[in-house]
């Protein structure tokens, strides 16, 4: 059997409808296949969940009365029949006699059982598809939120760069992160700035990156701290202090996550020199 054949038996196993041979074959496969064992657990969980949602149906009084009336009428009909012996020998029923035969179910009962099993399997498939659809919708929603945030930041940079008196500084990666780079767009009049970095490694626990403004005759002035996303990217708004408006050099170092007043960690980005 192919792997897909075994997977097709999992819903039936969850409903306890497999015969002995199929159950044994599937059992041997499950002993060596972790994927099918996990999927069987999902099917069983779904079956239990569906069972709790089905209301119990009580037979109507009319059905119960007709069954009782038929049971009472049978002995009377037997006594009226001239071909029935008055003495009925009592014999021990055989084991086979005591076991109900599936043939006694009749075609309608078997058809109803098949339809019921098919309905349950269909509901389980729809339930799993619904879970997968909801997970995909959540993933796409998160992607749209991230894309929207990136678009907002890029619009801010564009707006800032088109402001009269704005300037832009490029930062290159140091030996700590040779492939990293950054950009800082600054409004020289208001000090409003937007910073963007790419290619930075993930900051260790308890650490974060910090932006620095370096102007002549001033020690490095601290900017905001930030962390990168899983792709090594970061983007943030910044407000330069008045003393930093004339800064021509910018740098990024790795510092404690709450930030420091003076740089202490290794430098990862530094303004490009011409």
Secondary structure, DSSP 8 states (H G I E B T S, - for coil): --HHHHHHHHHHHHTT---HHHHHHHHHHHTT-HHHHHHHHHHHHHHHHHHHHS------HHHHHHHHHHHHHHHHHHHH-TTS-SS-------HHHHS--GGGGHHHHHHHHHHHHHHHHHHHHHHHHHHHHHHHHHHHHHHHHHHHHHHHHHHHHHHHHTSTTEEEEEEEE-TTSTT-EEEEEEETTT-EEEEEEES-----TTEEEEEEEE-TTS--EEEEEE---TTS-EEEEEE--GGGTT--EEEEEEEETT--SS--S-EEEEE---
